[in-house]
């Protein structure tokens, strides 16, 4: 049985505190960190940081990367943030990410979503921004990373966070290659759909009918058909600029659906072969799913 000290020796816990100006992009950063497999807690009072870390240390599987979004929504609790950070840094790897933006940009963002600033009270949005800057001045000065989001859209900000906090070897895009049967309907979550019904159907071969595209006898039959290799090779070539664009635009998840009539033979074999070739793409983590395999 592994105790906490042994676990700590194998993987040091990393804590990131995300704070900064309201409207500067904390939600976008939290989502980007979750995509990088950080454990993210939003709107956490500073006093809960240490119990959270201690609880994570006791977790059976461990939570080596924790991100806590702490901001003025914590009201009076927020006043203790700087002291809590200093205390946590004694024995824990803690970094503080501070998000800011210009007054004009923050005002425009609040006006676009038609929500008041949390500190404006009976005043204006700008009054709230001014009060928040004063309250956050010391935290900003103590921060490890400061990101000005004034000129960043949500995609650019997410890309910035991914480049800064991704672990070595983390895939840029998680890709699912799914087989399906057209007679059961198109997959609603597919980003791209291809049709394998141009190939002869093994269903009409009595020897192949009981098998699936996962079986060698069906796979070889499908891949040896005229046009199969040309289709797969051409599709792989066409997908290269698409996945480069997904990486550039920070699209973290994608699904390619390959269909045949029943989703048992042709689509399964093509999906498996396509996935095998796509695994050579840099920054791409590929898995397969056979939605209709096993249906009668």
Phi, psi and omega per residue, in radians:
X1 nan 2.348 -3.072
X2 -1.654 2.194 3.107
X3 -1.582 3.105 -3.051
X4 -1.098 -0.655 -3.105
X5 -1.168 -0.657 3.115
X6 -1.176 -0.680 3.128
X7 -1.146 -0.715 3.141
X8 -1.094 -0.541 -3.136
X9 -1.251 -0.433 -3.100
X10 -1.587 -0.527 -3.110
X11 -2.625 1.912 -3.092
X12 -1.270 2.338 3.141
X13 -1.259 2.434 -3.138
X14 -2.100 2.262 -3.121
X15 -2.092 2.256 3.090
X16 -2.083 2.164 3.067
X17 -1.775 2.093 -3.128
X18 -1.786 2.109 -3.136
X19 -2.526 -3.009 3.137
X20 2.259 -2.904 -3.031
X21 -1.253 2.428 3.034
X22 -1.090 2.298 -3.112
X23 1.584 0.011 -3.106
X24 -1.565 -0.068 3.033
X25 2.033 0.415 -3.098
X26 -1.083 -0.695 -3.131
X27 -1.122 -0.710 3.103
X28 -1.097 -0.730 3.126
X29 -1.136 -0.740 3.133
X30 -1.064 -0.747 3.129
X31 -1.132 -0.714 3.137
X32 -1.127 -0.693 3.119
X33 -1.172 -0.679 3.073
X34 -1.065 -0.678 3.102
X35 -1.128 -0.420 3.101
X36 -1.583 0.165 3.074
X37 1.301 0.439 2.941
X38 -1.380 2.602 2.998
X39 -1.542 1.990 -2.981
X40 -1.939 2.299 3.064
X41 -2.125 2.200 -3.071
X42 -1.750 2.543 3.046
X43 0.975 0.873 -3.102
X44 -1.623 2.221 3.038
X45 -1.087 2.446 -3.110
X46 -0.938 -0.588 -3.117
X47 -1.144 -0.285 -3.136
X48 -1.599 -0.060 -3.099
X49 -1.109 -0.870 -3.111
X50 -1.127 -0.806 3.067
X51 -1.024 -0.627 3.111
X52 -1.106 -0.777 -3.135
X53 -1.138 -0.751 3.126
X54 -1.118 -0.694 3.104
X55 -1.132 -0.697 3.125
X56 -1.125 -0.629 3.119
X57 -1.153 -0.500 -3.120
X58 -1.538 -0.164 -3.131
X59 -1.109 2.475 -3.047
X60 -1.050 -0.774 -3.119
X61 -1.579 -0.190 3.135
X62 1.364 2.641 3.055
X63 -2.232 1.462 -3.001
X64 -1.220 -0.349 -3.089
X65 -2.278 1.885 -3.105
X66 -2.023 2.319 3.045
X67 -2.117 2.228 3.134
X68 -2.069 2.160 3.087
X69 -1.557 2.028 -3.082
X70 -2.206 2.208 -3.070
X71 -2.697 -3.027 -3.023
X72 -1.198 -0.145 3.031
X73 -1.111 -0.347 3.094
X74 -1.275 -0.019 3.061
X75 0.967 -2.257 -3.056
X76 -1.140 -0.416 3.104
X77 -1.065 -0.532 -3.015
X78 -1.123 -0.426 -3.080
X79 -1.078 -0.395 -3.091
X80 -1.597 0.104 -2.999
X81 -1.101 -0.821 -3.063
X82 -1.087 -0.762 3.134
X83 -1.136 -0.651 3.141
X84 -1.164 -0.675 3.116
X85 -1.096 -0.795 3.135
X86 -1.062 -0.677 3.137
X87 -1.194 -0.712 -3.108
X88 -1.193 -0.521 -3.095
X89 -1.194 -0.169 3.055
X90 -1.512 1.484 3.088
X91 1.927 -0.093 3.135
X92 -2.309 2.484 3.086
X93 -1.393 1.807 -3.064
X94 -2.102 2.282 2.999
X95 -2.162 2.645 3.130
X96 -2.072 2.156 3.077
X97 -1.832 2.115 -3.107
X98 -1.947 2.201 3.135
X99 -1.845 2.310 3.105
X100 -2.436 2.953 3.072
X101 -2.795 2.864 -3.120
X102 -1.200 2.768 3.130
X103 -1.013 -0.770 -3.085
X104 -1.076 -0.735 -3.140
X105 -1.170 -0.742 -3.134
X106 -1.123 -0.720 3.094
X107 -1.052 -0.791 -3.130
X108 -1.084 -0.712 -3.136
X109 -1.142 -0.726 3.098
X110 -1.162 -0.654 3.114
X111 -1.168 -0.603 -3.133
X112 -1.167 -0.661 -3.125
X113 -1.600 -0.095 3.070
X114 0.995 0.804 3.085
X115 -2.214 2.566 3.116
X116 -1.309 2.733 2.995
X117 -1.263 2.450 -3.069
X118 -1.060 -0.319 -3.117
X119 -1.953 0.129 -3.035
X120 -1.360 -0.390 3.138
X121 0.970 -2.182 3.107
X122 -1.601 0.069 -3.124
X123 -1.605 -2.709 -3.119
X124 -1.687 2.991 3.056
X125 -1.028 -0.732 -3.123
X126 -1.127 -0.600 3.060
X127 -1.062 -0.744 3.121
X128 -1.130 -0.724 3.130
X129 -1.097 -0.752 3.140
X130 -1.091 -0.764 3.125
X131 -1.123 -0.678 -3.127
X132 -1.187 -0.714 3.114
X133 -1.026 -0.734 -3.141
X134 -1.122 -0.701 -3.108
X135 -1.232 -0.500 -3.060
X136 -1.678 -0.008 -3.006
X137 -0.992 -0.825 -3.099
X138 -1.190 -0.660 3.112
X139 -1.128 -0.709 3.121
X140 -1.058 -0.758 -3.127
X141 -1.128 -0.492 -3.113
X142 -1.625 0.031 -3.058
X143 -1.352 2.633 3.119
X144 -1.513 -0.611 -3.102
X145 -2.320 2.260 3.089
X146 -2.106 2.186 -3.140
X147 -2.096 2.103 3.057
X148 -1.589 2.007 -3.057
X149 -1.689 0.204 -3.061
X150 -0.955 -0.717 -3.069
X151 -1.832 0.285 -3.101
X152 -1.943 2.334 2.938
X153 -1.475 3.101 -3.030
X154 -1.127 -0.568 3.138
X155 -1.232 -0.722 3.124
X156 -1.159 -0.670 3.112
X157 -1.147 -0.765 3.115
X158 -1.066 -0.697 3.102
X159 -1.109 -0.725 3.105
X160 -1.022 -0.788 -3.129
X161 -1.167 -0.725 3.128
X162 -1.054 -0.792 -3.131
X163 -1.151 -0.529 -3.082
X164 -1.450 -0.635 -2.940
X165 -2.059 -0.002 3.118
X166 -1.187 2.423 3.044
X167 -1.260 2.709 3.086
X168 -1.069 2.253 -3.137
X169 1.592 -0.065 3.115
X170 -1.169 2.308 3.140
X171 -1.254 2.487 3.081
X172 -1.318 -0.641 -3.096
X173 -2.289 2.270 3.022
X174 -1.664 1.977 -3.038
X175 -1.927 2.310 2.997
X176 -1.927 2.175 3.013
X177 -1.776 1.999 -2.999
X178 -1.989 2.335 2.959
X179 -1.663 2.667 3.134
X180 -2.767 2.899 3.077
X181 -1.867 2.219 -3.127
X182 -1.035 -0.537 -3.089
X183 -1.230 -0.212 3.067
X184 -1.780 0.052 3.102
X185 1.736 2.715 3.115
X186 -1.245 2.511 3.048
X187 -1.159 2.159 -3.076
X188 -1.201 -0.323 -3.083
X189 -1.769 0.202 -3.110
X190 -1.357 2.346 3.025
X191 -1.469 -0.564 3.128
X192 -2.456 2.494 -3.126
X193 -2.239 2.322 3.062
X194 -2.184 2.656 -3.024
X195 -1.971 2.072 3.133
X196 -1.683 0.171 -3.088
X197 -1.324 -0.007 3.059
X198 -1.332 -0.183 3.137
X199 -1.658 2.650 3.082
X200 -0.992 2.467 -3.052
X201 -1.543 2.042 3.105
X202 -1.078 -0.289 -3.135
X203 -0.994 -0.560 -3.082
X204 -1.451 -0.011 3.051
X205 -1.740 1.968 -3.066
X206 -0.977 -0.539 -3.124
X207 -1.311 -0.481 -3.094
X208 -1.658 -0.406 -3.028
X209 -0.931 -0.743 -3.101
X210 -1.239 -0.281 -3.082
X211 -1.592 3.075 3.099
X212 -2.215 3.055 3.119
X213 -1.161 -0.148 3.059
X214 -1.446 -0.283 3.139
X215 -1.504 2.461 -3.062
X216 -1.004 -0.679 -3.066
X217 -1.127 -0.660 3.097
X218 -1.338 -0.757 3.139
X219 -0.993 -0.841 -3.126
X220 -1.101 -0.710 3.119
X221 -1.043 -0.809 -3.092
X222 -1.180 -0.825 -3.048
X223 -1.258 -0.342 3.127
X224 -1.527 -0.068 -3.116
X225 -1.267 2.618 3.121
X226 -1.038 2.147 3.123
X227 1.734 -0.283 -3.083
X228 -1.149 -0.880 -3.133
X229 -1.126 -0.716 3.129
X230 -1.064 -0.731 3.116
X231 -1.113 -0.854 -3.070
X232 -1.122 -0.831 -3.127
X233 -1.092 -0.730 3.130
X234 -1.164 -0.654 3.141
X235 -1.183 -0.719 3.097
X236 -1.047 -0.762 3.116
X237 -1.091 -0.734 -3.139
X238 -1.166 -0.505 -3.086
X239 -1.364 -0.368 -3.089
X240 -0.975 -0.945 3.136
X241 -1.158 -0.470 3.113
X242 -1.139 -0.823 -3.110
X243 -1.259 -0.544 3.008
X244 -1.085 -0.695 3.094
X245 -1.175 -0.686 3.077
X246 -1.048 -0.749 3.126
X247 -1.118 -0.730 -3.127
X248 -1.164 -0.671 -3.104
X249 -1.602 0.097 3.069
X250 1.090 0.629 2.976
X251 -1.463 1.905 -2.905
X252 -1.542 -0.358 -3.079
X253 -2.333 2.452 3.136
X254 -2.602 2.653 3.111
X255 -2.312 2.211 3.016
X256 -1.858 2.219 -3.135
X257 -1.929 2.254 3.089
X258 -1.989 2.121 -3.037
X259 -1.996 2.606 2.908
X260 -2.377 -2.926 -3.037
X261 -1.102 -0.968 -3.062
X262 -1.901 -0.113 3.134
X263 1.301 0.497 -3.060
X264 -2.064 -0.630 -3.000
X265 -1.968 -1.366 -2.990
X266 -1.106 -0.860 -3.102
X267 -1.097 -0.624 -3.135
X268 -1.175 -0.811 -3.135
X269 -1.121 -0.764 3.141
X270 -1.150 -0.742 -3.136
X271 -1.067 -0.739 -3.140
X272 -1.136 -0.746 -3.139
X273 -1.196 -0.713 3.114
X274 -1.094 -0.777 3.131
X275 -1.073 -0.709 3.141
X276 -1.052 -0.698 -3.130
X277 -1.322 -0.610 -3.122
X278 -1.230 -0.353 3.140
X279 -1.148 -0.240 3.090
X280 -1.437 -0.159 -3.137
X281 -1.221 2.328 3.082
X282 -1.187 2.449 3.082
X283 1.310 0.253 -3.079
X284 -2.111 2.175 3.034
X285 -1.871 2.113 -2.959
X286 -2.035 2.333 2.970
X287 -2.326 2.816 3.130
X288 -1.994 2.646 3.079
X289 -2.478 2.325 -3.122
X290 -2.023 1.627 -2.952
X291 -1.051 -0.739 -2.987
X292 -1.896 0.166 3.094
X293 -1.164 2.255 -3.112
X294 1.775 -0.259 3.038
X295 -1.205 2.619 3.069
X296 -1.397 nan nan
